[in-house]
Amino acid sequence: MKVVWTQEALADLSGIATYYAAHASPTIAEAVGRRFAEVVERIRVAPFLAPRVTHRSEVRVITVVAIHSGYFIVCVAR
């Protein structure tokens, strides 16, 4: 399955990386980045794990939440 990133999601991802690098450490920023990558890869390989969007059955959406920063990313998989 192909994962499509919205511009907003890419901007959120960049903001998350910047936040953790500045307020925590580069090591934590890398760990957070790896977590996002793992979730996205899991959805790419097993898209049925993400729920379908109502009225657009070919689209599945997953929200990845980083609790401490309050950021989230929505990945749309087709």
N, C-alpha and C positions, 0 to 999 in steps of 0.2 A: 504494500500500500504506500502511496505517496503522501508525505506530510507537507502541508502547505502552511507557511508562517505568515500571519498578517503583519502589516507594518507596525501596528500597535504592539503586537507580541514581541517583535524584534526590538522595539524601543524599550519595552518592559525588561527584556532580558539584559539589554545593555545597562539599564538603570540598576538592575539587581546586582550585576557584576561590579559596577562602580561603587554602589553602596557598601557591599561586603568588603571590597578591597580597601575602601577608605575607613570604615567603621569597625571592621573586625580584623581580618588579615588576608593576605593573598592565598594562604592555605585554605581558609574557610571559603573564600570566593571560588576557588577551584573545586572544592567539595560540593558547593551548591550548584555550580555549573555541571558537574558530573551527574548530580541527581536529576537535573532537568534532562540531560542527554539520555540517561537511562530510561526515564519515563517515556520520552518521545520514541526511543528505539523500541521499547516494549509495545507501544501502540502501533508503530510501523509494522512490526512483525506479527502482532496479534491484535488487529484492529477491533475485533469484537469486544475487547475489554473497555472500549470507549462507547458511551451511549450514542445512538443516532439522534440527529437533530430532527425535531418534529417538522413535518412538511418538506424535509429535504433528506430523504432516506439514504442518499449516497454520501452524506457528510456525517462524520463523527467528530465529537468535540471532547477534549479532556482539559480540565483545569488543573494546573500544577500550582500549589500554594506554598509560598515561603512564609511561614507564620510570623517570624521575627521582623521582617521588613514590611509586611503588609502587601507585598507585590503578588501578582498572579500572572500567569501566562495561559492563554487559550491556544491550543494547537488544533488546527483543523486538518483532519486526515480525509483523503478521498480515495 
